[in-house]
Amino acid sequence: MPDQPQSPHVPHAPYMTVLDTLTAEIRAGKYKAGEKIPSDAELVQRFGVARMTARRAVGVLRERGLVRTEWGRGTFVVGPGDQARENDQADD
């Protein structure tokens, strides 16, 4: 069944636009495992959203295990091996 076009009357939170786009780009290989994704400032500029909106989208990506954030360095795409290591550490 084809996707239904989204109704213009259905609310779509701005962070979801950022989240959906970054998720698609990660899955398509635009950002590979270990590569840095755009900073909050770059996402603000690209999508025309508030900084907290960009941060919320990245936070959801982190919750879903697609990225990891290193304080002072940035946010990086997680590879399959990274996810296994994080799960092992959580079990300790």
C-alpha positions as CSV (number, residue, x, y, z in Angstrom):
1,M,0.0,0.0,0.0
2,P,1.5,3.4,-0.9
3,D,2.3,5.9,1.8
4,Q,-0.5,8.3,2.5
5,P,0.5,11.9,2.0
6,Q,0.7,13.7,5.3
7,S,-2.3,16.0,5.9
8,P,-1.3,19.6,6.3
9,H,-3.7,19.7,9.3
10,V,-1.8,17.0,11.3
11,P,0.7,18.6,13.6
12,H,4.3,17.6,13.0
13,A,6.7,18.8,15.6
14,P,9.8,20.6,14.2
15,Y,12.2,18.2,15.9
16,M,10.6,15.3,14.0
17,T,11.6,16.8,10.7
18,V,15.2,17.0,11.9
19,L,15.0,13.5,13.4
20,D,13.5,11.9,10.3
21,T,16.0,13.5,8.0
22,L,19.0,12.6,10.1
23,T,17.7,9.0,10.6
24,A,17.3,8.6,6.8
25,E,20.7,10.0,6.1
26,I,22.4,7.7,8.6
27,R,20.5,4.7,7.2
28,A,21.4,5.7,3.6
29,G,25.1,5.9,4.5
30,K,25.6,9.6,4.2
31,Y,27.0,9.5,7.7
32,K,28.9,6.2,8.3
33,A,29.8,4.6,11.6
34,G,32.3,6.7,13.5
35,E,31.6,9.8,11.5
36,K,30.5,13.0,13.1
37,I,27.0,14.3,12.4
38,P,26.4,18.1,12.0
39,S,26.6,20.2,15.2
40,D,23.6,21.8,16.9
41,A,24.6,25.1,15.2
42,E,24.7,23.5,11.8
43,L,21.4,21.8,12.3
44,V,19.8,25.1,13.4
45,Q,21.1,26.8,10.3
46,R,20.1,23.9,7.9
47,F,16.6,23.3,9.3
48,G,15.8,26.8,10.6
49,V,14.9,25.5,14.0
50,A,15.8,26.5,17.6
51,R,18.9,25.1,19.2
52,M,16.8,23.1,21.7
53,T,14.8,21.6,18.8
54,A,18.0,20.4,17.2
55,R,19.2,19.0,20.5
56,R,16.0,17.2,21.1
57,A,16.3,15.4,17.7
58,V,19.9,14.4,18.5
59,G,18.7,13.2,21.9
60,V,16.2,10.9,20.3
61,L,18.8,9.6,17.9
62,R,21.0,8.8,21.0
63,E,18.1,7.1,22.8
64,R,17.6,4.9,19.7
65,G,21.2,3.9,19.7
66,L,22.1,5.5,16.4
67,V,24.6,8.0,17.7
68,R,26.8,8.7,20.7
69,T,27.8,12.1,22.0
70,E,31.3,12.7,23.4
71,W,31.5,15.9,25.5
72,G,33.6,18.5,23.8
73,R,34.0,16.5,20.6
74,G,30.6,16.1,19.0
75,T,28.1,13.4,18.1
76,F,29.1,10.4,16.1
77,V,27.2,7.6,14.3
78,V,27.3,4.3,16.2
79,G,28.4,1.2,14.3
80,P,27.2,-2.3,15.0
81,G,30.3,-3.1,17.1
82,D,29.8,0.1,19.2
83,Q,26.2,-1.0,20.1
84,A,27.4,-4.4,21.3
85,R,30.1,-2.9,23.5
86,E,27.7,-0.4,25.0
87,N,25.3,-3.3,25.8
88,D,28.1,-5.3,27.4
89,Q,29.1,-2.3,29.6
90,A,25.5,-1.9,30.6
91,D,25.3,-5.5,31.8
92,D,28.4,-5.1,34.1
